[in-house]
Amino acid sequence: MLRRNIIQGIREFKGIMFDFVLLIFSASIVGFVYGSDWEYTQFQMMTMLTVVMMGMIAANVSLRIFGNDRVVFWRESSAGIVIFAYYLAKIITNAFELFVYPLIFTTMIYNFIVPLARFQEYYLIYMLVFFVNSGMGMLISSIMAPKNALLAAVLFPLVLGGFFSGVFPALNTVSPFLQHLSYASFSRWGIEAITIKEAAAFPAYIPTETVLFSNGYENTLDEYHRDIRWLIILGFGFRILALIALHTVNRAKRQ
């Protein structure tokens, strides 16, 4: 099964090349809009744009992991295939996307906006954002038909990443209910983590607490570690839900 998935991945070479072009194009948009001369007051909005872009790309490219083989999966599942083995083979053969796609995106973004924090710090956070949203894409493709899954893979990262990021509207201006709901937002944790690392590299004369943390984000190393933990939790959470969906959704078609 693993060998078959590897061969299938090689056959999707054109799709992967298109993904690379999409990553470069998306990063270039941010670069052309903000460049390397961005103002400190623009940082969070710029970061939100990059994080949401990474999330939308991750969710969409991950639709094919389970979505392209729905009929084959139903047929083989009815014949007694071990669903966890199928799931694990898919995860392993698509693992390179988790490392390569964020690397391409981070390289482009980093050279366009020229931030102060280190490259590896940006790469880690973008990789975790990809990790969360690729899991979301797997879940969507497991429970929705392809024609609906594509729209959902755009809307869900956009809504979770845009409206619940804590940037606009600011986290400290929304109701406690929405603040708790933002725990499910990958961009809240991703943007705060990037902001903490970037603020640590800012010149001493920049009032970072006023410029970067007036929206309710917190600027401590403990909060950074919390951000990383939440991204990991969300990523695994979506993957577990995708596995459950493979077991439970469309059972009638697997009889």
N, C-alpha and C positions, 0 to 999 in steps of 0.2 A: 504493500500500500504506500509506503514511504517512497519507494522507487517510482511508482506511478505518478505521485504528486510532484516529484522532482522533474520528471519528463514533462508533465503538464506545465510546470513553471517555466521551463525552457521554451515551450511553445508559445507562451505569453510574452515573449521577448518584446514584441512591438508595443504591447500595452505598457510594459515597464519603461520603455524608452519615452512613451508619451507621458508617463508619470514624472520622469526626470524633467521633461520640458515644462510640465505644469509647475513643478517645484521651483525651477529657475525663474519662470515667468512670474509666479506669485511673489517671490522674494524681490524680484526686480521692481515690481510695482511699489513696494514699500521703499525701496532704495531711491527710486525716481521721485517719489512724493516727499520723503524726508531728507534723503541724502545723509551726509555726515555732519551737517551744520544745524541739526535739530536743537530746539530749545529744551531746557530741562523740564519746563512745564508741559512739553509735548510727550515726554518719555512714556508715561503710562498708557496714553492712547495709542501711541506707536507700538508699544509692546502688546497691547490687547489685539491690535490688528494682526501682528505676526503670529500670536498664539492661536487666534481663531482660524487664521489661514492654515496653520499646521494641522489644527484639529479637523477642519473640513476635508483637507486632502487625505488625512489618515483614514477618516471614516469612509470616504468614497473608494479609495483604492482597496480597502479591506472588505468591501462588499463581495468581491469575487472569490474570497477565500471559501465561503460556503455557498454563496449565491449562484455561482456558475455550475455547480454540480448538484443542484436540488433534485432533479429527476433521477440522476444516477444514484444519489444517496438514498432516495426513497426506495429504489429498486433493490439496492444491495442491503439496505436495512431490513427489508422484508425477507431477504434471504438469510438473515442471521448475522450480519456484520456486527462486530463489536463497535458500538458508537464511540466509545472513549478512544479506541485505537484510531478510528477515522479522524476524530477531533485532534488528537495529539499529532498525527502525521501532518495534518493541515497546518497546525501551529508551527511545527518544526520547519517545514519546507518554506514557510513564509517569514521566518524569523529574520532573514537578511534585511527585509524592509524596515524592521524596527531600528536597525543600526545605520543602514545606508541612506534612507530617505531623510531622516533628521540631519545627517551629516551634510548632505547636499544643501539642504535648506539653511542650516546654520552657517555654512561656509559662505553662501551668498549674502545672507542677512548681515553677518558679521563684517564682511568687507564693504558692504554698502553703508551701514550706519556707523561703523567704527566705534563701538561702545568702549567703556573703560574696563568692565569686568573681563575676566579671562574667557577665551574661546571654549575651553572644556566645561566651564560653568554654564554657558549658554547651551552647549550641546547636550549636556545631561538633562536640562529642563525641557528642551524641545523634544528630546527622545522620550521622556516620560509623558509629555503631552501627546505624542504620537502613540505611545503605549496605551493611554486611556482611550483615545478615539478610535484606534484600530480595534480595540475590544468592543467599542460601541458599534462599529461597522459590522463586526461579526454577529453581534446580537441582532442588529436590524435585519441582516440578510438571512438570519435563522428564523425570523418570525414574519417577515413580509415578502410579498411577491416582488420580483425585480423592478417592476414599473413604479411601485410605491417606495421601495427601499432607497432608490436614488434620491428622491425628494426628501425623504426622512434623514438621509445621511448629510444633507445640506442644512436642513432646518434645525435638527437637534443640536449639532455643534454651534450653529449660529445663535440659537436662543440661549443655550447653557453658557456658551462662551462670551456672548455679547451682553445680554441683559442681566446675567447673574455674576458677572466678573467682579463687581465691586468698584469698577472704575466709573462707569456712567450707566445708571445713577450710582453715586458714591455709596460705599458699603454702610457708612455711618448715617446715611440719610433715609434708609429704607426701614421697613417694619422689622421687628424681631423674627417674624415668620419668614420673611424673604431672606433675612440674614442666615437663618438656619437652612433654608432651601439652597442657598449659594454653596453649601458644603458639597453639593453634587456637581458644582461647576469646576471643570478642569482649569478654566482660565483664572479663576480666583486664586488657586494655589500656584499656577504657573507664573502669573504676572507678579504676585507677591514675592515669589522666590527670586525671579529675575531682578525685581526692584531692590530687594535686600542686597543682592550681590553687587548691583550697579551702584547703589548708594554708598557701599563700603569703599568704592574706588573713587567716589567724587572728591573734588578738592575740598579742603576744610571750610572754605568760605561759602560754600553752597549750603543754604539752610534746608537740608534734606527732609527734616521732619515737616517743614511747611510745604515744600515743593512736591515731595513724593509720598508722604504718608498722611496727608490731611484727610484722605478719604476713608480712613478707618483701618488701613493696613498697618501691620506692626513691624517694627524694625529691630528684631533681635535674632540671634543665631538659633535660638530655640524655635522661633516661628518659622525660620527657613527649614529646619529639620521636620517640623510639622507639615509644611507644604509638600516636601518630598514624600513623606509618609502617605499623605492623602492622595497624591497622584498614583502611587503604587497601589493603594487600596482600591481606588476607582478602576485602575487598569485590570487588576485581578477580578474585581467584582463583575465587570462587564463580561469577562471571559467565562466566569462561572455561570453567569446567567445565559450566555450563549450555549454552553454545554447542556444546561437544563432545557433550553429551548429545543435543541436537537433531539433530546429524549422525548419531549412532550408535545411539541407543535406538529401539526399535520400527521397525526398518528393514523388517521383513516387512509392516507395515501401510502402508508408503509405496511399495510396489511397484506 
